[in-house]
Amino acid sequence: MKRLVRVLVTLVALAVILVAADLGARSYVLRRVAAEVQQEQRLPSTPTVTVAGGSFLLQAARGRFEDVTLTAPAYAGEVELRDVTVRFPHADVPRAVLLGRPATVRLPPGTVRASVPYPSLAERASVGGVDVSLARAGADLRATTRVPLLGEVGLVLSPQLAGDVVQLTPESASLRGREIGLGQLRRLADLAGVDTPLDRIDVSLDGVPGEVRLTRLEVADAGVVVDGTVAASQVPVGG
């Protein structure tokens, strides 16, 4: 009986050691990959990389990790992106990477989701020297600006995504807090000799990585949220 108890204790201790090693390996590798991504993409802060599936060590042994997700608070490209989430169904990782040697990680097609904050979008929507501020108006956006001789002008804009361009189409207008027809507002602006953004405004999301294809847009409280796909790629790690 004592021999059996010792065997059981030994097995439990071994199981604890293996779990600790598995968790330690997962933590080390994911931190290293996150640091590499931050350096490669010049991110302002270190992203978070997670891997689903079972044992990390078993996945490492076969060179494939399941359900890999990368999240970053911000992506500071030509257009600011927030709350970026990139997800791949799996990633093929050579053992050399786990040993700290240079190698290439192969990624299948994935998905991406990110938010474009209203201040960043408004900066690109400001045309003709007219500064515009943007906010949510249900499923649309509300743009406000001050126009010389006219005062405060408000526009309700319908947003649509066309490739990497956000198209903002005016649907209705207000002048000094009162509703006014778009045609009437345009005539008043012409009489005042000022240029107002009453036609469709195209805001290009320059700087979005070339392997990303945006496919969908929705309006949220802090900005517009875009969804898309990420092309399959090969990512050098280390070296």
C-alpha positions, 0 to 999 in steps of 0.5 A: 500500500505504501508503495502504491501511495508513493507511486500516486504521489510521484505521478501527481507531482509529475503532472504538476511539473508538466502543467507548469512547464506547459504554462511556462513554455506558452507564456515565454513563446507568446511573449516573444512572438508579441515582442517580434510583432510589435517591433515589426509593425512598429506598434506603440504598445506590446500586443497580446497573443493567445493560442487556444487548443489543448497542451501548448507543448503538444502543439509545439511538437507537431509545429501547429498552433490552433486558433491564434489571436492577436489583439493590439490597443492601437495601430499607429499607421497613416490612419489611427486604428484602435482595438485591433483584433487579428485571428487565424484558425491556426499557425504553422511554427517551425521548432526553430522559432521555439528554440530562439532561432530565425525561421518563418511562421506560415499563416493561413487566411484570417480575419481582422476587426478594428475601430477608426476613432471619430477624431481620426476620421473627422481629421480626414473628412475636413476639406476646404479648410473647414474643420469637421467633428463627427459623432454617432447618430444611430446607424449614421454619423452626425457632422458639425462645423462652423461656416463663416457668415452662416454659423453652425452647420450640421449634416447627417451622413450615411457611411458606406465602405468601398474597399479601403474608402469610407464614403460619407453621403449627406442625408439631411442638414441643419443650420443653427440648430434648425433643419434645412434642405441640402439644396437650400443650404448649398444655395446659402453657402454659394451666396455667402461665398463659402465652401461647405462639404455638402457632397459625398466625402470620401475618406481613404483609410491610408496605411491599412496593411496591403494584406488586409481587405476591408469588407464591412463597416458598422457605426459604434459609439467611439468610432466606425468599426471595420471588419475584413480578411487577412491574406495568407502570409509568411512571417519571418521571426527572429534573425 
